[in-house]
Amino acid sequence: MTLRFLGTTSEEGDCPTLYEVEGTDEILVQGERETDPQHLVQLRDVKESETFVRVPRSLLSRYAPRGQASQLQPFSSISHLFQEFRHTAWRLETRRGYASDLRSANWQRFENGESFGFNPDSPWHANVRTQTEAGRRFERVRLVDDPPTDGQRFLLATGLANVAAGEDIRHLTRTQAQELRLPDYDFWLFDSRIIARFAFDEDNTTLGVYVTEDPAEVLAACQARDAAWHYAVRTEEFQRGVRSTV
């Protein structure tokens, strides 16, 4: 089963750390093994398969989920949030490619090195314009490998249409993201209150989203957003840097 990074209070990126075991209601805890004999002798009903670790109380108070694990639901179930959010819709994109891009009418043109246009009146772009003209913000940070994958280069090319519609899209190298201990999963964060976390299969096809307002998960997402946004580079500037290395 897949582990999902929840958060850490470690400054060096080793321990202590919390993970969620995807598809279950279980949390995995990483910490220093307890070895004090006086403590071990006081533990009750210990199985041979069990071990014990120490973690600071602050780790649990910050990142341990308060409620039940959310259930996977279709992406369409959150479509209303893109019209109803009040101030910010923020996205972290972590994958090296998306199956939906391969089905795009522009993908073959991109692979062939041909120019292609955009539809400024598509439902997505029209809604972005409506929301941003009303003073609300659409923002994204996209992780990019070195060198960028084809999927990432495609998003760099098509992202200009999103920017023209009103999105603020910025980019961060995967190395920087790992140094910042950013999550390794995609999510939308609405108004610093609701998280929609993506689930993908091995072919990068979206399976659905896990939606939650759990305070611990919201806090972790807000911290990731603040760190990523501080270091990320705007699309136009990042594109120039990528072109200069080719």
N, C-alpha and C positions, 0 to 999 in steps of 0.2 A: 504494500500500500504506500501511497505517496505521503511524504511529510510536508506540511506547510509551515514555514517559519512564522512565528507569531511575534517574537520580540526578545530582546536581550538587554541586560544591564551591564554587560561586559564592555569595557572600553577597547579591548584588544581583539575582540571577535572570536574568543574561544568559548568561555562559559561564564555564567549560567545563561541558559537559553530555554525558551518554551517553543514546542512545535505541536501542531494539531495533526493527528493521524486521519487523513482524508477518508471520508466515508464512514467514520465512526464518531462516537462522542468521547473519544479518549484523547488525552494530552500527554505528550512525551516531554519529560523534564531532563535537561542536561545540566549537570553540576558536579561538584567535587564529591567523590565517594566518601561516605561516612566510615571512618576506621577507628574511632574512639571506642575502646572496649567497654567503658562505663556506659556509653550510650547504647551500644549494640545489645548489651545484656538486658536492657529495659524494653526493647522492642517486642511486640506481641504477635503471636500467630504468624511467624515468619516461614515462608516456603523456601525451599532450596533454590528455586528459580528467581527469587526476589533479591533486589539490592536496594540501597538507600543512598540518596545524594542530598547535599546541602545547597540551598539557594536562598538568596536574600528575600525578605518579605516584600520588598519593593518590586521584585520581578513578578510575583503573583498579583500584587495589587494593581500593577500597570497592565499586564498582558493576559492574565488568566480570564477566559471567557466567563461572563456572568450567567448566560442563559444556555438553552439547549442548542445543539448544533443545528444550523439552518439546513433546509432541504434544497436540493437542486431543482431549479425551475427554468422554464424556457426564457430565453433572452427577451422575447416579446412581452413578457410579464412586467418588464421595467420600462417599456417604451414611453409610458406616460410621464416618467420622471424627467425626461429630456425636455418636456414642455412645462412641467410644474415646479422645477427647482427654482429657488428664490434668488440665489446669488452666484454659486459656482458649481459647475460640473467638471470634475477633474479626473483624468485617466492616466494610469500607468500602463505602458505596453512593454512587455518583457520578452516576447517570443522572437524567434529568428525568421518566422514567416507565418502567414495565415492562409488557411485553405480558401477562405472567401476571396482573397486577392487573386488566386489562381483562376477563379471563375469570372473575374472581371473582364469586360470587353476590351480593356486596355492592356491586359497582361501580354498577349501575343505581340502587340505593337511594341511594348516595352522590351520584350526579349529580342525583337528584331532591330532595335535601335531606332524605331520610327517615332515621330512626334505624334502626340495624341491630345485631344481636347478634353474639356470637362463640361459638365452640365451644371451651370450655376443655379439652375432652378430645380435641382433634384430636391426631394423632400428633406434630406439631411441638411444640405446647404441653406435651403430656405428657412428651416427652423433655426439654424445657427444665426443667420442674419436677424431674424425676429428677436431672438433672445439677447444677442449682443447689442442690438439697437435699443433695447429696453434697459441696458445697463448691466445685464448679467454676463457671466464669463464662461466660455468653453476653453478648457486648458488641457494639454497633454504633455507627458514626458515619454519619449520613446527611447528605449535602449538600443544601441547599435554596436555590433561587433567590429573587430579590426582584423581583416577587412570586412566591410559590410556584406551581409548575405544578399542574394538577389531580392528576397522579400523585403529586406530593409531598404535597398536602393529603390525599389518600386514605391515604397511608402514615402521616401524622400522626394521622389518625383511627383507623386500624386498629392502629397501634403500641401503643396502650394495652393491647390484649389480650396482646401479647407481653411488655410490661412487667409485667402482672399475673401472667404465667406465670413470670417471674423474669429476663427479659432486662433489661440496662441499655442503653437506647437513647438516644443523644445526637445533637444536631444542630449543624451548622456551616453558615454561609452560604458560597455558592460563592466570593464575593469573599475571605473569610477563607482558604478552601482554596487559592485561587490565590496569595495572599500567602505562605502557608506552603509553597508549592511541593509540595502533595500530589499524588499520582498522579491521573490522570484516568480510571482504570479501577477496576472493582469487584474485590474479592478477599475470600476468607476466609483468615485466618491462624490456624493451629492450633498452640498451645503454642510460639509463637515459633520454629517449626521447619519447618512445612509450609505452603506457599502454594497456594491454588487460585484462579487468576485467571480471571475470566469473559470469554467472548467473546459479543458480541451482533451481530445483524444490524441493518439500518437501521430496522427496525420494533420495536426493543427486545426482540426475542425471544432468549432464551438459546440459543446454539449449542453450548455446552459449556464446559469449563474446561481450563486449562493447569495442571498440578500439578508442583511442583518443591520440592526442598529445597536448591537452589543457595544457598550462603552469601551471595553478593552480593545476590541477590533477597530473601532472608530479612532481611538487614540493612536494606535499603531499606524493606521493609514494616514492620519494627519501628520505624524512625525515623518513618515516616509515622504509624503508630499512636500513638506517644508525642506527636507534635506535635498531631495531631487531638484526642486525648483530653484534652489540657491545656486546649484552648480551647472544646471542644464543650459544649453546654448540654443538660441533661436534658429529656426529652420534655415533661413537664408544664409546665416553665418556658417552654420554647420555644413550646408551643401558646398560652400566655397572651400572649406577645409577638406572635405571628401574628394572633390574634384582635383585639388592640388596634389593629392597623393597618388592619383591614378597615372 
